[in-house]
């Protein structure tokens, strides 16, 4: 049942999905004084007293009447109030955080979900067909705008980013990439990749969508057509540095008029289905295969790539630039849950005899392009071989037990991550947690800064054997309360980071950067040694992405009813502040397991005996 929100319905909306869209509040600009106070509070535990006093002085100077801060705030408020601008941050953020970013999208931008096994669909063509049918059912709701909006605390969230889901592509371009949206009704085809070869598969025949049985036949046909030998991995070009890929894409299109038609078919497709010929066995192998694959059997610019392996395992890879994790998590949850609970209409079991066979679409290559592909493959393997990823599937307890401890599950896990980091490094360092701001028009994310004076007091207390359990629990409760308050302000767009980002962007090119932005504390406090985010599904066996700095970790986590799962990524043989941590990712995994055990052992002491059963 949909809640009954206070946000009024727009009777002119294009469909039920967008019925609140026009009446959502605009992204606010917080008060300058409030942000600066919050900023100082957030940097204090990270700095020496001397460093902190310098930052205090820089903040005072910035906020002074008639000072630069007041002027930048005035400009930012004017931008936010401009009726022609829906969201003051959108254009700047999309360009600087994503489209203008020039490194490879693999590892640094893309993210993945690894699915649990489907016991009823163990063959790749079977599983691919079922996933495709489920994804098309979700597409129908999105493009017909009948999908029910999401809600947070009874109020609707922005559904605008769903337009970037199906029939979309990121287009390599200088100096910034471009988003491209194509007609979802006109383009009913998907692209299937097998042995690095691309196949065009129309999901509609004579006005009727192919049934799951018909799709399975098409996938079997593609597996047969592709044979045993791999094609030249043209898809690897899309894994390159974005400027290089822009040049190679132009070269590819100029080589032969056929190539433009092939590229158009890939870019306009509803989504990709990648039929990999590998068979990942362990959870770690599955996660790595979904995270990046082998470089050839993908087209990394597509926002949706469903991956099915030779042994029937499956997952998903997403390109992040125009959509954050929550809409895509909903799509994948719909697919997995719908198949698991038999909620998907698979159509007739009869296969029509006149359905055209899927056709291979091939780029015409020349020597220069083949050299570029060869180099792209080398660069791809150099990139992925420099990284480690491992999963801690912690089965001792999950959300149900954490709630018995009377804790916010998210806050609890954030404290476990802080404790693990302190165990391994003996200090606390800047930590990012993603907070979604989708309650605002075209809102995306804000940073919740997890490290506080209270979180540091908690981790120190936990590691000090002379501190009593009562005092450890008191420190934990204080840290939890402060973390929850910051997260609450962040989802209401009253964090620190996006406001400072807006103020920086309000500077004119010829203006000198204020001391606040040149202060080393400004860069250090947003150098995310821990980049963390939660998306949870009982149907996923993995979810993750890469670290955002090379002396830090990417830590994606799921809070399941009876388990916790952490997906950890970093560079191999991590080096932090001059010290090497051989097998650092695995060491951090162990520290996380120890932290979760320690916190359980502590908090179970205050649970009444009856509730422990």
Rosetta blueprint (number, residue, H / E / L):
1 X L
2 X L
3 X L
4 X L
5 X L
6 X L
7 X L
8 X L
9 X L
10 X L
11 X L
12 X L
13 X L
14 X L
15 X L
16 X H
17 X H
18 X H
19 X L
20 X L
21 X H
22 X H
23 X H
24 X L
25 X E
26 X L
27 X L
28 X L
29 X L
30 X L
31 X L
32 X H
33 X H
34 X H
35 X H
36 X H
37 X H
38 X H
39 X H
40 X H
41 X H
42 X H
43 X H
44 X H
45 X L
46 X L
47 X L
48 X L
49 X H
50 X H
51 X H
52 X H
53 X H
54 X H
55 X H
56 X H
57 X H
58 X H
59 X H
60 X H
61 X H
62 X H
63 X H
64 X L
65 X L
66 X L
67 X L
68 X H
69 X H
70 X H
71 X H
72 X H
73 X H
74 X H
75 X H
76 X H
77 X H
78 X H
79 X H
80 X H
81 X H
82 X L
83 X L
84 X L
85 X L
86 X L
87 X L
88 X L
89 X L
90 X H
91 X H
92 X H
93 X H
94 X H
95 X H
96 X H
97 X H
98 X H
99 X H
100 X L
101 X L
102 X L
103 X L
104 X L
105 X L
106 X L
107 X L
108 X L
109 X L
110 X L
111 X E
112 X E
113 X E
114 X E
115 X E
116 X L
117 X L
118 X L
119 X L
120 X L
121 X L
122 X L
123 X L
124 X H
125 X H
126 X H
127 X H
128 X H
129 X H
130 X H
131 X H
132 X H
133 X H
134 X H
135 X H
136 X H
137 X H
138 X H
139 X H
140 X H
141 X H
142 X H
143 X H
144 X L
145 X L
146 X L
147 X L
148 X L
149 X L
150 X L
151 X E
152 X E
153 X L
154 X L
155 X E
156 X E
157 X L
158 X L
159 X L
160 X H
161 X H
162 X H
163 X H
164 X H
165 X L
166 X L
167 X L
168 X E
169 X E
170 X E
171 X E
172 X L
173 X L
174 X L
175 X L
176 X L
177 X L
178 X E
179 X E
180 X E
181 X E
182 X L
183 X L
184 X L
185 X L
186 X L
187 X L
188 X L
189 X E
190 X E
191 X E
192 X E
193 X E
194 X E
195 X L
196 X L
197 X E
198 X E
199 X E
200 X E
201 X E
202 X E
203 X L
204 X E
205 X E
206 X L
207 X L
208 X E
209 X E
210 X L
211 X L
212 X H
213 X H
214 X H
215 X H
216 X H
217 X H
218 X H
219 X H
220 X H
221 X H
222 X H
223 X H
224 X H
225 X H
226 X H
227 X L
228 X L
229 X L
230 X L
231 X L
232 X L
233 X L
234 X H
235 X H
236 X H
237 X H
238 X H
239 X H
240 X L
241 X L
242 X H
243 X H
244 X H
245 X H
246 X H
247 X H
248 X H
249 X H
250 X H
251 X H
252 X H
253 X H
254 X H
255 X H
256 X L
257 X H
258 X H
259 X H
260 X H
261 X H
262 X H
263 X H
264 X H
265 X H
266 X H
267 X H
268 X H
269 X L
270 X L
271 X L
272 X E
273 X E
274 X E
275 X E
276 X L
277 X L
278 X L
279 X L
280 X L
281 X L
282 X L
283 X H
284 X H
285 X H
286 X H
287 X H
288 X H
289 X H
290 X H
291 X H
292 X L
293 X L
294 X L
295 X L
296 X L
297 X L
298 X L
299 X L
300 X L
301 X L
302 X L
303 X L
304 X E
305 X E
306 X E
307 X E
308 X E
309 X L
310 X L
311 X L
312 X L
313 X L
314 X E
315 X E
316 X E
317 X E
318 X E
319 X L
320 X L
321 X L
322 X L
323 X L
324 X L
325 X H
326 X H
327 X H
328 X H
329 X H
330 X H
331 X H
332 X H
333 X H
334 X H
335 X H
336 X H
337 X H
338 X H
339 X H
340 X H
341 X L
342 X L
343 X L
344 X L
345 X L
346 X L
347 X L
348 X L
349 X L
350 X L
351 X L
352 X L
353 X L
354 X L
355 X L
356 X L
357 X L
358 X L
359 X E
360 X E
361 X E
362 X L
363 X L
364 X L
365 X L
366 X L
367 X H
368 X H
369 X H
370 X H
371 X H
372 X H
373 X H
374 X H
375 X H
376 X H
377 X H
378 X H
379 X H
380 X H
381 X H
382 X H
383 X H
384 X H
385 X H
386 X L
387 X E
388 X E
389 X E
390 X E
391 X E
392 X E
393 X E
394 X E
395 X L
396 X L
397 X L
398 X L
399 X H
400 X H
401 X H
402 X H
403 X H
404 X H
405 X L
406 X L
407 X L
408 X L
409 X H
410 X H
411 X H
412 X H
413 X H
414 X H
415 X H
416 X H
417 X H
418 X H
419 X H
420 X H
421 X H
422 X H
423 X H
424 X H
425 X H
426 X L
427 X L
428 X L
429 X L
430 X L
431 X E
432 X E
433 X E
434 X E
435 X E
436 X E
437 X L
438 X L
439 X L
440 X E
441 X L
442 X L
443 X L
444 X L
445 X E
446 X E
447 X E
448 X E
449 X E
450 X L
451 X L
452 X L
453 X H
454 X H
455 X H
456 X H
457 X H
458 X H
459 X H
460 X H
461 X H
462 X H
463 X L
464 X L
465 X L
466 X L
467 X L
468 X L
469 X H
470 X H
471 X H
472 X H
473 X H
474 X H
475 X H
476 X H
477 X H
478 X H
479 X H
480 X H
481 X H
482 X H
483 X H
484 X H
485 X H
486 X H
487 X H
488 X H
489 X H
490 X H
491 X H
492 X L
493 X L
494 X L
495 X L
496 X L
497 X H
498 X H
499 X H
500 X H
501 X H
502 X H
503 X H
504 X H
505 X H
506 X L
507 X L
508 X L
509 X L
510 X L
511 X L
512 X L
513 X L
514 X L
515 X H
516 X H
517 X H
518 X H
519 X L
520 X H
521 X H
522 X H
523 X H
524 X H
525 X L
526 X L
527 X L
528 X L
529 X L
530 X E
531 X E
532 X E
533 X E
534 X E
535 X L
536 X L
537 X L
538 X L
539 X L
540 X E
541 X E
542 X E
543 X E
544 X E
545 X L
546 X L
547 X L
548 X L
549 X L
550 X L
551 X L
552 X L
553 X E
554 X E
555 X E
556 X E
557 X E
558 X E
559 X E
560 X L
561 X L
562 X L
563 X L
564 X E
565 X E
566 X E
567 X E
568 X E
569 X E
570 X E
571 X E
572 X L
573 X L
574 X E
575 X E
576 X E
577 X L
578 X L
579 X E
580 X E
581 X E
582 X L
583 X L
584 X H
585 X H
586 X H
587 X H
588 X H
589 X H
590 X H
591 X H
592 X H
593 X H
594 X H
595 X H
596 X H
597 X H
598 X H
599 X H
600 X H
601 X H
602 X H
603 X H
604 X H
605 X H
606 X H
607 X L
608 X L
609 X H
610 X H
611 X H
612 X H
613 X L
